[in-house]
Structure formats: C-alpha cells, structure tokens
C-alpha cells in the first residue's frame, strides 16, 4: 500500500501578525505564539500564563489591545490585518515556493487615535508625517564620547489622572506604562503601611478603573556600554574611558540616540505625534495643583498597512503588500541572496565570492570571484554563507561570521585601515559588563537588590525632590542632526552591492559606500545574554536527576529516576565483585586485554566471547532501525545484509549458513593490538580503570560480538581498553546508503555510571552537517549519550544501557530516511508544505556529502579499518554500486523537472531526484571516485595478468 502523502494545511498566521476577530471587528490583537514555532521543548500544560499551554495545529496565542487579554484561539476565528517585517527579514510568496527574498525596506501607513480621548485622526498617516512620542526606549542605542551603548533599564515618573481630575505622580523602576493606558492596575494596591517616597506622592489615592496615564518621563536610564569608535587611534581610544552606568538630570542631554530603521517603522500600539502639530490635544490637571496643567498630544497607532521592498534570490526587486507574503522561518543553510559575501568551497580550493543571483529551483548561483572579478556558476551546496559548518536555523552561529546583513549596526574604520580580519570574515565586538548579567533579585521585604536597587534609589530621590522643591534640571536626550558628521564612524547596513561594497546609512541620514574590510559589526547586549543563557540547552548536567522508564518484574513500564546509584543489572550473583578481594582473586573476573597488570608486550590469548542470547536494545531504536536488506531476518535476531559476510562468530544456531573465508576482514567485533594514532581520543591520558570496569567491559564485548548488526563493526584495542572505533554503513533507502560513518569512543573512569563519549569523524569539507545530530566538530547529539535531553526512555542508565544500544540508536534514529526531522523542533512539521520542501533539500545535501565520505575513507587510510574499507568498497564491489547508483540518479534527475513527475516508486526513495546544483557537486565527487575505481581495476588486472603469466 502506498504511504499517505496527504499534505497538512499550511499555517495562516505567524508571530507578530496583527489580527482581528471576525466576530468583533474592534478586537485587534498581535499573534505571540504559533503551532509551527520552533520550540525545542513544549511548555508545560499547567503553566500559569494562558498563552503557554501546548498548542495543536490550527491554534495561535493572541494578545488583544487595548485591553490586555491573552488567549489561545483557533485560526479560523481570526483575519489578517497586517504582517510585520523589518530590513533583513526573509520571506516567500507562499510556503511551498522554493524562491525566497530578503526585505530591504518597509513602508508603513497607520490609522491613529488620540491616546487618551480616543478621537480618531482622519486618513492614513505615513512614517514621514509622524515622530515618536517616546524620547528613548528599552534596548535603544546611545552614543557618548565615542562610545556606543544600549539602554538596559529605566526609572520612570508617570502622571496618572484619577477620578476627580487630580494628578498623581507615580515613580517606579522598569518602564511598564504608556500614555493613554487606563485601569485599576495602574496604581499600586494600598498596603497597611505605605511609607517612603511612594506613600508621600500617592497619599491616600486608591486604584480605580478610570485611572489614566497622561505623562511618562524616563528620569534615570542605565546604559551598558558596548564598544568604542573603531576609527580612533589607540592613543585616542585610551583617552576615552568607559562612560558611567547611570544617566539622569542634566547628564541626559549629553547622550545621543541612534534608532534602527526597523524601530522607526510604526507598529500597532506605538505612541506617536504628528510632526506638524495638527492633532487633537487634551488637557489634564489644574493650574492650582503642584503638577500644573498637562497637555497631551500623544496618538496611538491602531492599525497598520505595510508594504515591503524585496530583493528576490534571482536578483529581481519588487515592492509588494506584506500580506501577500509569508515569513521564511526555516531557511536552508545554503540559502543566500544577491550581494552576500560567501566562501566557495570545493575540495581543491576555497574562494571569497559575492553572490550575483541564485536559481533556487536548480540550487545554483552566479558568483563574482573577488580576487579576479570573474563571474562563474556554482552549486549552492558548495557555498558557505555563514563561515561555519555547524550553522543551524534554530541557533545561528554566534561567533564572527561572513559579511554583514541588512539592518546590522556597524563601525566604520578609517580609510587606509581594515577590521583586521581576512575577508569575507567580519569581526563582531561589543563587550557586556558583568553587572549587566546580574539577574533581578528581590529581598525578603520586597526590596530590589543589586544595581537595580541603587538605580531605584537615585530615581526616588529625584521624584522626592520634584515633589518638595518643584522643578528639577533635566535636559532632553539629543537626536542626530542632518549635516552633523561627528558620528559618521557608525551606521546601519542599508544594502549589499553586487561588486562587494556595502551601502551604510549614517546617523545624520547621509549614505556612504565602503568596502567590507572596513566594517566591524556591533554585538548587542540582548544577543549576548541570549547566547549566554542558551549555551547549555538540551544537555544533561552532571548530577542532574533524569526521569527514565524501566520495566518492572511483571513486564510493565514504570517511571523511575536515573542516578549514579543504579545497580549494574548486567552482573549476575556469581559475577559480583567483592571490593575486599585481594589480587590473587583477579581471575574471578573474565580477563580483558589491557586491564589490570596486562602489558602489550605479553603474549595474550583473547578468550572466546559468547553469550547465550543477544542483549536487548532500546525498543525505540530497534523499532526505528530500517532493515538492511529485503531478505528475511536471520534467526539470531540481528539484521543481515547481502553485502557483508556473516562472520565466524555466528552461534551454533546458524551452522546451516555458509561461513565466509577465514581471511575476510569484515568481522563485526575484533580486538586489535594497539589504538591507531588517528583516533580522536588517542592523546587523552588513559583512565585508571577498576576491576568493576573490566568486568563490565567483558560483558560489553560479549554483547558487541554476538548482537551487532552486520552493517556495524567495532574495533577495541589491547593497549587502550578505554577506546573504541566503530564503522556504521549507511542503511538502504536513506541519503546515507552505502556511505561509511566512523565514530571514535572514549570511556572515562566513571563508565558505566556516565555515558560513553563519542566523536564523529565528519568529512564534509566544511560544507555543512551531514545530519542534524552529527556536528562538524565531532559532537554526536543523542539522548542516550547525555548530549541531548530527549525522551526519558532513551537516557543513559548504567543498569539498562550499553555500547551496543548506543550504536544501534545512531544507525536507527540518526541515519534515517528523512534526517531533517531529526531536529526535535521540526518533527511536528512532518507532512506540512514547509516540512516537505525543507526535508527534500536536506536529504539531497546529506546524500551528496555522504558520497564524499566514501572518497575520504578510501583516499586517507583510517587506522584499524583499512582492510575492512578496502574489502567493502573494492573487493566486494560496493564502490562500483555507489558510482552506478549516483549516475542513474543524475540521469533520472536531468530527465525530470519535478519530483511529482516521477513514478510512484521513485517518489518514495529517500532522494528521488537531484537539483542542478546537487548534480554539479556530486559529479566532482564521482570523478574522484571513478579514478579510485579505475586504479583498483588496473591493479587487479595487472595482478591477474602476472598470475596468468606464471609457468
């Protein structure tokens, strides 16, 4: 029966969409959560926030305005009002469109109401007609004395009109109020003893649902200073120390704000005023009061309409209604757009190129070679836009990357100087001081702690002075002026030109064009704090309790806890080891080469390893493991393959099966005399292993000897019992079919209480991960290895887990038919348009890269596996099969434009067809593989000729 290929409906809404209820046209809201969001760990079902329960497909979390109501609703009861973008964002015309674009500019028109009276302003207003009514906001950038900083906290004084027309001054830390907000939650609830400055200012005022905010003034701001002007000489920079932390009073007038273009665009809820002053004004308070009469001309944005300027991958530009597009949430790691600086990596060289245009359907790009100026055609699979093979859409690389992006804030170096990096690398600077990293703390009396308390005390003194003495000297924060060139060492990336130069808009609104090497990117405080907090996500800390599932005596699965006190269920009663046994009783433990006092110079006979039944492996891994052939399963319970021999270790149950020649090197498990010098952990000091460790290893070796699938082989070493090397052959009908995957293992002194440590030998030439779980630097991300906090039943347990289970898990759960879905956040997208498109792109990449693994394994001998790889690919003819299969796929791909045009059987293949870019890259590899096969055939023919010539 053909599998169900019915596609699931595409999402209607995305984060930050402005929506309206169909049953209440006055109920506007902003979408905060969507089912398709990449959430690695779903929120708990009992979360106090109504928006944080787990979503089902077709639901969104919405926050309404002006009333702060939050709820999860069906998409069907909402309609889209506007879709918000900012320069640098990615989009498509539809989810299933392969071509994407980058936003270069946005134009927003808005419908405005008076913030207090609600009086509507006629017509739609443009960004040129309004200005912000807020002098500065959280996260905004400020400049002082050649330093760039970012506002990380503010202390406010708000004026609140209460019933009767009186004005009450409300001082508080952290901006939470805006002009026009109303409700009983504006003023704090009365307490039994209101004291201090708050009680002095509020008096006996009680909260009312008619309380209205009529003024908000930021009296103290805390600034995290990030970096200094990069055009200064070292002597000039040394003379400009890092500025002060808190700014208030007259010092506020010394700061200059620099606003990103994205923040200048109007958003629903923004407070603005008309530049020509023609808007309505309301008056509040009494002239006889100490507060005086307050005039409010603040307007609030009620609805927006956005158009975006888009640069498509093919180089065309278009202005389009934002609602006619969808955000591109899961970009492919090879995606790039005209003007991007990327590295063109082939196996022979690496070149700096500038993208001219991209054919997304064919996965090819025209690029300009910076060194020569020549325009050449490249496969996008050979382009690295990020400067790291371990880039991920879920966690983009935080380190210095390639080039710059539209919307980046950059420093401009003096003419004749550079940023010091080798193009196209662009360094990123912006050091966040330790005080900024301090989380908010509240003492037992409800008082703030740390630097926030110090800031609040400054704000309270100012408020008290204003309440007792009247006016307080405060100067407005400055804004850049046209014609002022004093800040022209800093700006925002406006556009990327095809000749490789960068267009930058300066604070005074002038535009300059500079070469890439004269730019350094600003690393802001918010990014740094997110990177710092997200470093350990998905890993299990040492000592952390992990819930697991275990089987009880009655065969039922029950919940338990994984800890270091698990008894080793591998040991039967007669095999337990007494800690007090002296050395003469060492023979109670089955000897393992490399254990105890064994020396590699000794003549050692490895005892026969045999167990009565194969060890049970993780049920999820076993269920997921694809069969390695269409033959019936062997009676031993492990997969068989027609391409590898059943080794001599088969039990007596298989005596009817023909044995392979004794000289066949393909033995599933073998102990070699010495660990190879190219082992990833060769230079680590050997762990001091106990007799318990040696007994455990004896059982691990038995399980590997008897129960490994025929497509996995493991090598242990007499001189390093703590090291292993494994070879896994990619399963059939996956992108990894017939490719070699080598993983080196180390068992530390705490094994088996702690999981084995794995290092994957990645041979992708820096062109990206071959699998989401297999990192270029060698990390193997899997719950059983403690490198991912995944399903509780798959966590490592000393009593239930084994090396065999880890190996089978990698083959069955990692080297799968659709590896894109190995990313936990993407699994729920299976069957959606987004998931189908991205999965096909990823599988093509995985197939092409893994063909290169075959070449690498044959060209550079791998210690301990040389004979096995040579036998498998040459003697057994697997290299010939790899070549034939790849060429057949290329031929089929050239004859068929779309996957849907293929016969149904071909459509169910892991890689049904290749793009033109995939073919370009694959043919480079096939040429090398063909040369290897030809050399082998020639040598074999010469050998047969010499044999036949003997008398």
NORQUIMO-V534677 format. One record per backbone hydrogen bond with DSSP energy under -1.0 kcal/mol. CO is the residue of the C=O (numbers start at 1). NH is the residue of the N-H. If there is no record, write none. Layout:
BEGIN
CO,NH
CO,NH
END
This chain:
BEGIN
14,17
17,31
18,81
18,82
19,29
20,79
24,27
26,28
27,21
28,65
29,19
30,63
31,16
33,61
34,37
37,39
44,47
49,52
56,59
58,75
59,35
60,73
61,32
61,33
62,71
63,30
67,69
69,64
71,62
73,60
74,77
75,78
77,22
79,20
82,18
86,89
89,103
90,328
91,101
92,326
94,97
100,313
101,91
102,311
103,88
105,309
107,307
109,305
110,125
111,302
111,303
112,121
113,300
114,118
119,114
125,110
126,129
129,275
131,273
137,140
140,151
141,258
142,149
143,256
144,147
146,229
147,144
148,226
148,227
149,142
150,224
151,139
153,222
154,174
155,219
155,220
156,172
157,217
158,170
159,214
159,215
160,168
161,212
162,165
166,162
168,160
170,158
172,156
178,181
181,213
183,186
196,200
197,201
198,202
199,203
202,205
208,211
211,183
212,161
213,180
215,159
217,157
220,155
221,247
222,152
222,153
224,150
226,431
227,148
233,237
234,238
235,239
237,240
245,223
247,221
248,251
249,252
249,475
250,253
251,254
252,255
255,478
256,143
260,263
267,270
270,301
271,133
272,299
273,131
274,277
282,296
284,294
286,289
294,284
296,282
298,115
299,272
300,113
301,269
303,111
305,109
306,322
307,107
308,320
309,104
309,105
310,318
311,102
312,315
313,358
316,312
318,310
320,308
321,324
322,325
326,92
327,329
332,335
337,340
340,355
342,353
343,384
344,351
349,346
351,344
352,370
353,342
354,368
355,339
357,366
359,363
359,364
362,917
363,380
364,359
365,378
366,356
366,357
367,376
368,354
369,373
374,369
376,367
378,365
379,382
380,383
382,345
384,343
401,426
405,408
408,493
409,522
410,491
411,520
414,417
422,425
424,403
427,521
429,523
441,449
443,446
447,443
450,454
451,455
452,456
453,457
454,458
455,459
456,460
457,461
458,462
459,463
460,464
461,465
462,466
463,467
464,468
465,469
478,257
481,484
485,488
487,490
489,412
491,410
492,505
493,407
495,503
497,500
501,497
502,514
503,494
503,495
504,512
505,492
506,509
510,506
512,504
514,502
515,518
516,519
517,419
518,413
520,411
521,429
524,528
525,529
526,530
527,531
528,532
529,533
530,534
534,537
536,539
541,544
546,562
548,560
550,558
552,555
556,552
558,550
560,548
562,546
563,566
567,569
568,571
572,575
578,581
582,585
583,586
585,588
586,589
592,595
595,598
599,602
618,622
619,623
620,624
621,625
634,637
639,710
647,650
651,654
652,655
654,657
661,664
665,667
668,714
670,716
672,718
673,719
676,679
679,682
681,684
687,689
690,694
691,695
692,696
693,697
694,698
695,699
696,700
697,701
698,702
699,703
700,704
701,705
702,706
703,707
704,708
709,712
711,729
713,727
714,670
715,725
716,672
720,723
722,747
724,745
725,715
726,743
727,713
728,741
730,738
734,737
736,739
739,730
741,728
742,761
743,726
744,759
745,724
746,757
748,751
750,753
757,746
759,744
760,762
764,767
771,774
773,781
775,778
778,760
779,775
782,785
782,787
783,786
786,540
788,790
791,794
792,795
797,801
802,806
803,807
804,808
805,809
806,810
807,811
808,812
809,813
810,814
810,815
814,816
818,821
819,822
820,823
823,826
826,829
827,830
829,832
831,8
832,836
833,837
834,838
835,839
836,840
837,841
838,842
839,843
840,844
841,845
842,846
843,847
844,848
845,849
846,850
847,851
848,852
851,855
852,856
853,857
854,858
855,859
856,860
862,865
865,869
866,870
867,871
868,872
869,873
870,874
870,875
871,876
872,878
873,879
877,881
878,882
879,883
880,884
881,885
882,886
883,887
884,888
885,889
886,890
887,891
888,892
889,893
890,894
891,895
898,901
899,902
903,907
904,908
906,909
915,919
916,920
917,921
918,922
919,923
920,924
921,925
922,926
923,927
924,928
925,929
926,930
927,931
928,932
929,933
930,934
931,935
932,936
933,937
934,938
935,939
936,940
937,941
938,942
939,943
940,944
941,945
942,946
943,947
944,948
945,949
END
